[in-house]
Amino acid sequence: MPRAKTPQEPADDDQPDGPELLRDLDRRNAYQLMIGGTPQSHVDLDDPTYLEYEYIRQIAHLVDLVADEGAPLRVLHLGGGGLTLPRYVAVTRPGSGQQVVEIDGKLLDFVRTKLPLPRNARVRLRTGDARDVLGRVPAGAFDLTVTDVFAAARIPKHFTSTEYVALSKRALRPTGVHLVNLADGIAGTSLAFTRRQVATAKAHFAHVLLLADPGILRGRKFGNIVLMASDAPLPVAGLVRRAASDPFPNRVVRGQELDDFQGGAKPVTDADAEASPEPPADAF
């Protein structure tokens, strides 16, 4: 899960019984958003291109490589948090049209007020259940869908099924990319949740890969695994280079290695879907 590199301290504007901001003592105007005691987002208001969390950097690698440098993208973010990735896209790809769907309207108001978006960012914030909104967006409207939805540190089951992935594919252009932030890695579970998510993505897309810390893939620790899927070829070579040069190097799992990882896992349906694994007590 997200790693904090430095001690942090409460910000002056924390709200009792609501979202909490912790100041990053290493950076002048940066904060960590906590929800229910769980680290949710890290935001540097002075430099939106600074990405503290590993999984956000992994997604940003794809954002950088999926189109010509600086070209605007249409992005649908399912799950809001501190709006770290929308800020990054707004700055690195000016003119991008983005929508963020977050079920917690009070959280959106808090973030909008305390962590304002960059000037001229074209980001529409919507309150609602992300799956419900996904099912109502125009078909073929987006270059990227980014699913980063957690409730009590677990991915709700209705965001894990083949029916959900079908809605994401419908919202994408033919060359669009479906990205999901997964959480898994408890020793002894053989990453069964992630294996089934790979099978579910493969049921809809021609190309699928994972990015993750090797320790998570070996079941040595709990953390984030990023799944990317598309009917168009993914920029594998660029992702491999960036994964290897990351401050916390991670692995790209694709092709036969991904097939072997999946093993006999089958796609998840709404009828048998389950939430992601409960994080261990010391995960954060």
Secondary structure, DSSP 8 states (H G I E B T S, - for coil): -----S-EEE-TT--TTS-EEEEETTSTTEEEEEETTEEEEEEESS-TT---SHHHHHHHHHHHHSSSTT---EEEEES-TT-HHHHHHHHHSTT-EEEEEES-HHHHHHHHHHS---TT--EEEEES-HHHHHTTS-TT-EEEEEE---BTTB--GGGSSHHHHHHHHHHEEEEEEEEEEEEE--TTSTTHHHHHHHHHHHTT-SEEEEEE-HHHHTTSS-EEEEEEEESS---HHHHHHHHHHSSS--EEE-HHHHHHHHTT-----TTT--------TT--
